Amino acid sequence: MSLPSDRPSDRWMDTHLEAYVDGALSAHDEARFEAGMRADPTWQDEIEQARTIRTFLRTQNPPAPPDHLTNAILDRASATVPHSEKEA
């Protein structure tokens, strides 16, 4: 038995949570997600958790890549530039 179309499944809600938090859902999917929140208010907690985690992650400085990786990328990029462009 399927759920009514105005109440999406928990699985659908879970797979669309991040897009909702990002504001990346289509108008139709956003309305469907909000209908799911009205039907099950615990999704508000999930949204608040996702926003809290996202805010925390945005305040963190990403680690610097290891020198060997930086050097390998620069070596590869340098190898793809034609010789005539290196001299210019």
Backbone bond lengths (Angstrom), bond angles and torsions (degrees), N, CA, C in turn:
res aa  C-N    CA-C-N  psi(-1)  N-CA   C-N-CA  omega(-1)  CA-C   N-CA-C  phi
1 M - - - 1.439 - - 1.520 109.69 -
2 S 1.297 118.14 131.59 1.457 120.54 -178.94 1.520 110.26 -94.80
3 L 1.327 114.74 159.53 1.457 121.01 178.85 1.518 110.14 -78.91
4 P 1.332 117.82 156.68 1.459 119.03 175.58 1.528 110.08 -59.24
5 S 1.319 116.76 150.91 1.464 120.96 -174.55 1.517 112.83 -64.00
6 D 1.354 118.88 -22.62 1.458 119.60 -179.56 1.532 112.50 -82.80
7 R 1.343 117.99 -9.44 1.458 121.22 176.34 1.524 109.43 -121.32
8 P 1.324 115.52 101.92 1.468 118.24 -179.81 1.525 111.78 -70.64
9 S 1.307 115.50 159.27 1.464 120.53 179.00 1.526 109.98 -69.37
10 D 1.321 115.57 160.63 1.460 119.85 176.43 1.527 110.67 -61.07
11 R 1.310 116.30 -35.70 1.468 119.45 179.12 1.528 110.86 -63.39
12 W 1.333 116.16 -44.10 1.463 119.91 178.29 1.524 109.77 -61.97
13 M 1.325 116.28 -44.16 1.470 120.76 179.41 1.524 110.55 -60.06
14 D 1.326 115.96 -45.50 1.460 120.36 -178.50 1.524 111.79 -61.72
15 T 1.327 116.96 -41.15 1.467 119.45 -177.77 1.537 112.34 -75.11
16 H 1.331 117.48 -15.10 1.464 120.52 -179.38 1.528 113.29 -108.52
17 L 1.315 117.43 1.20 1.462 121.95 -176.63 1.522 112.49 -59.17
18 E 1.315 117.32 -51.39 1.475 120.27 -177.47 1.523 111.59 -62.89
19 A 1.315 116.21 -40.58 1.471 119.48 178.55 1.527 110.51 -64.23
20 Y 1.324 117.02 -36.41 1.466 120.43 177.43 1.530 109.73 -64.10
21 V 1.328 116.60 -47.80 1.461 121.57 -179.97 1.534 110.11 -60.72
22 D 1.327 117.00 -36.01 1.465 121.54 179.74 1.525 112.80 -78.57
23 G 1.328 117.45 -10.52 1.463 120.23 -175.98 1.515 111.71 72.98
24 A 1.332 116.31 28.47 1.463 120.88 -173.57 1.526 113.90 -105.08
25 L 1.325 118.14 6.90 1.467 119.80 178.98 1.521 110.46 -82.40
26 S 1.319 115.34 151.27 1.466 119.66 172.19 1.529 107.46 -65.81
27 A 1.311 116.65 164.15 1.462 120.44 179.63 1.528 110.35 -58.60
28 H 1.321 117.16 -40.45 1.464 121.24 179.18 1.525 111.04 -62.92
29 D 1.347 117.02 -48.59 1.459 120.26 -178.48 1.530 111.61 -68.47
30 E 1.329 116.74 -34.20 1.464 119.36 176.81 1.529 110.21 -63.40
31 A 1.327 116.70 -44.35 1.465 120.50 178.06 1.530 110.35 -62.66
32 R 1.321 116.92 -40.08 1.464 120.99 178.90 1.532 110.12 -65.18
33 F 1.334 116.61 -42.38 1.462 120.75 179.28 1.526 110.18 -62.35
34 E 1.320 116.65 -44.08 1.464 120.70 -179.64 1.527 111.46 -66.46
35 A 1.329 117.59 -32.07 1.464 120.43 173.86 1.525 109.68 -64.94
36 G 1.313 116.22 -38.20 1.462 120.28 176.66 1.518 111.61 -64.23
37 M 1.346 116.88 -37.80 1.469 120.28 177.53 1.531 111.09 -65.90
38 R 1.318 116.44 -38.81 1.467 119.34 178.67 1.527 110.86 -65.82
39 A 1.313 116.44 -37.09 1.464 121.15 -179.43 1.526 111.71 -74.04
40 D 1.333 117.29 -29.46 1.466 121.57 -178.55 1.526 108.45 -141.84
41 P 1.320 117.05 91.67 1.464 121.42 -175.76 1.529 114.68 -61.56
42 T 1.330 119.19 -13.62 1.471 119.33 177.90 1.527 111.20 -63.38
43 W 1.330 117.21 -18.20 1.465 118.92 176.70 1.525 111.58 -64.93
44 Q 1.335 117.55 -25.37 1.468 120.10 175.69 1.525 109.95 -59.19
45 D 1.337 116.87 -41.96 1.466 120.76 177.61 1.524 110.84 -61.94
46 E 1.326 116.24 -41.52 1.469 120.14 178.94 1.528 110.91 -61.82
47 I 1.322 115.74 -41.68 1.467 120.38 179.73 1.523 110.31 -65.16
48 E 1.322 116.73 -44.34 1.469 119.94 179.22 1.527 111.21 -62.48
49 Q 1.331 117.11 -39.83 1.469 120.60 176.51 1.521 110.67 -61.78
50 A 1.324 116.36 -46.59 1.468 120.27 -179.51 1.529 110.59 -61.32
51 R 1.314 116.99 -41.34 1.483 120.46 178.84 1.526 111.29 -66.41
52 T 1.334 116.49 -40.19 1.467 120.49 178.56 1.524 110.83 -63.15
53 I 1.318 116.19 -45.03 1.468 120.37 179.01 1.521 110.46 -63.54
54 R 1.318 116.57 -44.76 1.463 120.54 -179.73 1.532 110.52 -61.27
55 T 1.320 117.80 -43.37 1.473 121.32 178.65 1.517 110.29 -62.08
56 F 1.327 116.86 -44.72 1.458 120.38 178.71 1.528 110.94 -60.13
57 L 1.315 117.11 -47.25 1.464 120.21 -177.82 1.523 112.04 -63.07
58 R 1.314 117.31 -34.38 1.469 120.44 179.06 1.523 112.23 -68.53
59 T 1.328 117.84 -21.47 1.464 120.26 179.68 1.525 112.42 -87.56
60 Q 1.302 117.16 -7.70 1.461 121.28 -177.40 1.526 110.79 -89.33
61 N 1.313 115.51 142.99 1.458 120.36 174.73 1.520 108.38 -86.14
62 P 1.325 116.35 128.75 1.471 117.17 178.11 1.525 109.90 -66.80
63 P 1.311 117.08 147.40 1.465 119.13 178.97 1.522 110.25 -67.58
64 A 1.317 115.31 148.33 1.467 120.32 176.83 1.527 108.44 -70.79
65 P 1.322 117.06 141.08 1.465 118.41 177.36 1.529 110.11 -67.02
66 P 1.309 117.63 152.01 1.465 119.82 178.11 1.533 110.11 -62.97
67 D 1.323 115.62 148.64 1.467 121.00 -178.02 1.522 112.02 -54.74
68 H 1.337 117.60 -40.95 1.459 119.41 -177.65 1.530 111.32 -62.52
69 L 1.330 117.29 -33.83 1.457 119.97 178.30 1.527 110.69 -71.44
70 T 1.325 116.82 -45.46 1.465 120.93 177.54 1.520 110.26 -57.75
71 N 1.324 117.01 -45.66 1.463 120.90 -179.35 1.529 111.62 -64.57
72 A 1.323 117.08 -40.31 1.464 120.45 179.32 1.529 110.67 -64.23
73 I 1.322 117.34 -40.16 1.464 120.47 178.36 1.520 110.65 -65.93
74 L 1.313 116.58 -45.30 1.472 119.88 179.08 1.524 111.55 -63.76
75 D 1.333 117.23 -40.12 1.467 120.50 177.50 1.523 111.03 -62.39
76 R 1.319 116.84 -43.96 1.459 120.76 -179.34 1.530 110.77 -66.45
77 A 1.335 116.57 -41.75 1.468 120.06 179.01 1.516 110.18 -64.25
78 S 1.290 117.07 -40.17 1.464 121.36 179.54 1.527 110.76 -65.73
79 A 1.321 116.34 -35.91 1.464 120.62 -178.99 1.525 112.04 -70.28
80 T 1.321 118.44 -21.95 1.459 120.43 -178.39 1.523 112.86 -89.46
81 V 1.324 117.99 -10.78 1.467 121.21 178.62 1.531 107.96 -82.26
82 P 1.341 117.34 126.06 1.476 119.20 178.41 1.520 110.77 -56.92
83 H 1.310 115.63 147.26 1.465 122.97 -176.05 1.537 110.71 -55.07
84 S 1.332 118.98 -39.91 1.463 121.24 -177.68 1.529 111.62 -65.09
85 E 1.308 118.94 -30.15 1.457 121.72 179.87 1.534 111.07 -77.57
86 K 1.336 117.59 -26.53 1.466 120.80 179.25 1.521 110.43 -68.12
87 E 1.309 117.99 -30.65 1.455 121.74 -176.52 1.526 111.78 -82.99
88 A 1.325 118.51 -18.42 1.461 121.68 -175.63 1.490 114.01 -71.37
